[in-house]
Amino acid sequence: MAKAVKDVQLQDAVLWLDVAESKYWSGDQTANRSTFTGLLAAYKATGLTIGITTAQSVWEEIFGADYTAASDLPLMFGRADGVASLDGFTPFAGWTTPAAASRRSGRAFSKPTKTSSRTLTPCAPAWS
């Protein structure tokens, strides 16, 4: 999949990996970490810009609070309160500052709020 995305030549796009809904992951955090580490390595090898979309509670349930393997990547953190704002962000998993915030509308994320001087452009938005 990463090769197919790269072949489309999305040079300035951010490929957001959505880590959500623990029901799609194993109940074993060690296995989840191994799977995710392999996934990150494969995508990073393509040279694409990768970002993570998740919420702290989801991340910690799937991987554990001490898993920081993606902390070098931009974070778009999910807010369930309907507010697309960086206010109230609590550092987790090695992220000290998010790149963007999104608000949930039902189960889908709404469009992200631009929150830095760098424009964050999802490559395949599935937002409502």
Salt bridges, closest charged atoms under 4 A:
ASP7 OD2 - LYS3 NZ 2.91
GLU21 OE1 - LYS23 NZ 3.44
GLU21 OE1 - ARG107 NH2 2.42
ASP66 OD1 - ARG33 NH2 2.29
ASP72 OD2 - LYS44 NZ 3.08
ASP81 OD2 - ARG79 NH2 2.42
